């Protein structure tokens, strides 16, 4: 029996396909064929993955919505709710987990339908397990890169957040209005949380040229920023270390 599934999945590794070593993935497999499911579960577990299996569309959708997964491997021809229905409801509710469709449907129109429904990849049966695994890794990597890109556009520390595109600043949901120099200083501090920043560094980064280190413009700016960021909050975040510099810390 296992050999029949092995022939179906063609588990011999593909020449030239690099299998990266990543943090073990969490996979949701939505597949009703018990033999294929057993083969895939075994394969993913041997690669160190954590895998959850659902044998119909309704249970699969529930798992996809309530669980946290790196990749969903989804069959199309499922009982109770087909794969397109699962995908439509999943995307309709705003869930962005990468989905790889695994299906015997191989026509161009069916593949286009799957991708247009919100799938991130489409693999036709029979398939090589090595290719399936490599594609799951690729989707996982792409998702991680996308999340990092989004995170790189914003900074946060404790309940304080700063958006680098819109220049919006909030603390516990309250909007904080900053002028240009206040924003630059806060950005500098949030990029270096819990690191003491000297007055000379602030002069160089905020004003862009050298001032007399004895000038009080930095003190005035920090005082003004502290008044906006910490005023009304029990926990102050901007601290002065006399003779050393300033630090963002709780």
C-alpha positions as CSV (number, residue, x, y, z in Angstrom):
1,X,0.0,0.0,0.0
2,X,2.8,2.4,1.0
3,X,4.6,1.7,-2.3
4,X,1.4,2.7,-4.2
5,X,1.4,6.1,-2.4
6,X,5.1,6.4,-2.9
7,X,4.6,6.0,-6.7
8,X,1.8,8.6,-6.6
9,X,3.9,11.1,-4.7
10,X,7.2,10.1,-6.3
11,X,9.2,10.7,-3.2
12,X,12.6,10.5,-4.8
13,X,14.4,13.9,-4.3
14,X,14.5,16.1,-7.3
15,X,18.0,16.7,-8.8
16,X,19.1,20.3,-8.2
17,X,16.4,21.1,-5.6
18,X,18.0,22.6,-2.5
19,X,16.3,21.7,0.7
20,X,17.2,24.5,3.2
21,X,17.5,24.0,6.9
22,X,14.9,26.3,8.4
23,X,13.2,26.6,11.7
24,X,10.8,23.6,11.8
25,X,7.5,24.6,10.1
26,X,4.0,24.2,11.4
27,X,2.0,22.7,8.7
28,X,-1.8,22.3,8.3
29,X,-2.7,19.5,5.9
30,X,-6.2,19.4,4.6
31,X,-6.5,16.1,2.7
32,X,-9.2,13.5,2.7
33,X,-7.3,10.6,1.1
34,X,-6.0,8.6,4.2
35,X,-3.1,7.0,2.3
36,X,-1.7,10.2,0.9
37,X,-2.3,11.9,4.3
38,X,-0.3,9.2,6.1
39,X,2.5,9.5,3.6
40,X,2.7,13.3,3.9
41,X,2.4,13.3,7.6
42,X,5.3,10.8,7.8
43,X,7.4,12.9,5.4
44,X,6.9,16.2,7.1
45,X,7.5,14.7,10.6
46,X,10.8,13.2,9.3
47,X,11.8,16.7,8.3
48,X,11.1,17.9,11.8
49,X,7.9,19.7,11.0
50,X,4.9,19.9,13.3
51,X,1.8,18.9,11.3
52,X,-1.9,19.0,12.0
53,X,-4.3,17.0,9.7
54,X,-7.9,17.6,8.8
55,X,-9.8,15.2,6.6
56,X,-12.6,17.5,5.4
57,X,-13.1,21.1,4.4
58,X,-15.1,22.1,7.4
59,X,-12.7,20.8,10.0
60,X,-9.8,22.2,7.9
61,X,-11.3,25.7,7.8
62,X,-11.8,25.6,11.5
63,X,-8.2,24.6,12.1
64,X,-6.9,27.3,9.6
65,X,-8.9,30.0,11.4
66,X,-8.3,29.1,15.0
67,X,-4.7,27.7,14.7
68,X,-1.4,29.3,13.9
69,X,0.4,27.7,10.9
70,X,3.3,28.6,8.7
71,X,1.8,26.9,5.6
72,X,-1.5,25.2,4.7
73,X,-1.4,22.3,2.2
74,X,-4.9,22.1,0.8
75,X,-6.6,19.5,-1.4
76,X,-9.4,20.7,-3.7
77,X,-11.7,17.7,-3.8
78,X,-12.8,17.5,-0.2
79,X,-16.0,16.4,1.5
80,X,-18.4,18.8,3.2
81,X,-16.6,21.9,1.8
82,X,-14.2,21.8,-1.1
83,X,-10.8,23.5,-1.2
84,X,-12.0,26.5,-3.1
85,X,-14.6,27.1,-0.4
86,X,-12.0,26.8,2.3
87,X,-9.8,29.2,0.6
88,X,-12.5,31.7,-0.2
89,X,-13.7,31.8,3.4
90,X,-10.2,31.9,4.8
91,X,-9.1,34.9,2.7
92,X,-12.5,36.5,3.2
93,X,-11.9,36.6,6.9
94,X,-8.5,38.2,6.4
95,X,-6.3,35.3,7.1
96,X,-3.0,35.5,5.2
97,X,-1.4,32.1,6.0
98,X,0.4,30.9,2.8
99,X,-1.7,28.2,1.1
100,X,-0.3,25.5,-1.3
101,X,-3.0,23.7,-3.3
102,X,-2.3,20.0,-3.8
103,X,-4.7,18.7,-6.4
104,X,-5.2,16.1,-9.2
105,X,-6.8,18.9,-11.2
106,X,-4.1,19.9,-13.7
107,X,-5.7,22.0,-16.4
108,X,-4.5,25.6,-16.8
109,X,-8.0,27.0,-16.0
110,X,-8.1,25.1,-12.8
111,X,-4.7,26.2,-11.7
112,X,-5.5,29.8,-12.6
113,X,-8.8,29.5,-10.5
114,X,-6.8,28.2,-7.6
115,X,-4.3,31.0,-7.7
116,X,-7.0,33.6,-8.3
117,X,-8.9,32.3,-5.3
118,X,-6.0,33.3,-3.0
119,X,-3.6,30.3,-3.1
120,X,0.1,31.1,-3.1
121,X,1.2,28.0,-5.0
122,X,-0.3,25.1,-6.9
123,X,1.2,21.6,-7.2
124,X,-0.4,18.9,-9.3
125,X,-0.6,15.2,-8.3
126,X,1.4,13.1,-8.8
127,X,4.2,15.1,-7.2
128,X,7.6,14.7,-5.6
129,X,7.6,15.1,-1.9
130,X,11.0,16.9,-2.1
131,X,9.4,19.5,-4.4
132,X,6.4,19.8,-2.1
133,X,8.7,20.3,0.9
134,X,10.9,22.8,-0.9
135,X,7.8,24.8,-2.0
136,X,6.5,24.9,1.6
137,X,9.9,26.2,2.7
138,X,9.8,28.9,0.0
139,X,6.3,30.0,1.1
140,X,7.4,30.1,4.7
141,X,10.5,32.1,3.9
142,X,8.6,34.5,1.7
143,X,6.0,35.1,4.5
144,X,8.8,35.7,7.0
145,X,10.4,38.2,4.6
146,X,7.1,40.0,4.1
147,X,6.5,40.3,7.9
148,X,10.0,41.6,8.4
149,X,9.5,44.2,5.7
150,X,6.3,45.4,7.4
151,X,8.0,45.4,10.8
152,X,10.9,47.4,9.4
153,X,8.5,50.2,8.5
154,X,7.6,50.7,12.2
155,X,9.3,50.8,15.6
156,X,7.8,50.0,18.9
157,X,8.9,49.9,22.6
158,X,6.6,49.0,25.4
159,X,3.3,50.8,24.5
160,X,5.0,53.4,22.3
161,X,4.9,53.0,18.5
162,X,6.3,55.0,15.6
163,X,5.4,54.7,11.9
164,X,8.4,55.5,9.6
165,X,6.2,56.1,6.6
166,X,3.3,58.2,8.0
167,X,5.3,59.6,10.9
168,X,2.4,58.7,13.2
169,X,3.4,58.3,16.9
170,X,1.1,56.7,19.4
171,X,1.4,55.6,23.0
172,X,-1.3,53.2,24.4
173,X,-3.5,54.3,21.4
174,X,-3.1,58.0,22.1
175,X,-1.8,60.1,19.2
176,X,1.3,62.1,19.9
177,X,2.1,65.1,17.7
178,X,5.8,65.7,17.2
179,X,7.7,68.3,15.2
180,X,10.5,67.2,12.9
181,X,13.4,67.3,15.4
182,X,11.3,65.6,18.1
183,X,10.4,62.8,15.6
184,X,14.1,62.3,14.6
185,X,15.2,62.2,18.3
186,X,12.4,59.7,19.2
187,X,13.3,57.6,16.2
188,X,17.0,57.5,17.2
189,X,16.0,56.4,20.7
190,X,13.6,53.8,19.6
191,X,16.2,52.4,17.2
192,X,18.5,52.0,20.2
193,X,16.3,51.1,23.1
194,X,17.9,50.8,26.5
195,X,21.1,52.2,25.1
196,X,22.5,55.5,26.5
197,X,22.8,58.1,23.8
198,X,25.2,60.9,24.3
199,X,24.5,64.6,23.8
200,X,27.1,64.7,21.1
201,X,25.4,61.9,19.2
202,X,22.0,63.6,19.4
203,X,23.5,66.9,18.2
204,X,25.0,65.1,15.2
205,X,22.0,63.0,14.3
206,X,19.3,65.6,14.9
207,X,20.9,68.8,13.7
208,X,23.3,67.2,11.2
209,X,26.3,69.3,12.2
210,X,28.4,70.0,15.2
211,X,27.2,72.3,18.0
212,X,29.1,73.3,21.1
213,X,28.6,70.2,23.3
214,X,27.9,72.6,26.2
215,X,24.8,74.0,24.4
216,X,21.5,73.3,26.0
217,X,19.6,72.7,22.8
218,X,19.6,68.9,23.5
219,X,18.3,69.4,27.0
220,X,15.5,71.5,25.7
221,X,14.6,69.1,23.0
222,X,14.6,66.1,25.3
223,X,12.5,67.9,27.8
224,X,10.0,68.8,25.2
225,X,9.9,65.2,23.9
226,X,9.5,63.8,27.4
227,X,6.6,66.2,28.0
228,X,4.8,64.7,25.0
229,X,5.8,61.0,25.4
230,X,5.6,60.6,29.2
231,X,3.1,63.2,30.3
232,X,0.0,61.5,31.7
233,X,1.5,58.1,31.8
234,X,2.5,56.3,35.1
235,X,5.6,54.7,33.5
236,X,8.2,57.2,32.2
237,X,10.2,56.0,29.2
238,X,12.7,58.8,28.6
239,X,15.4,59.1,31.2
240,X,18.4,61.4,31.8
241,X,21.7,60.1,33.0
242,X,23.4,63.2,34.1
243,X,26.8,63.7,32.5
244,X,26.3,60.7,30.3
245,X,23.3,61.1,28.0
246,X,19.7,59.9,27.5
247,X,18.0,56.6,27.3
248,X,14.7,55.0,26.4
249,X,13.9,52.4,28.9
250,X,11.1,51.4,31.3
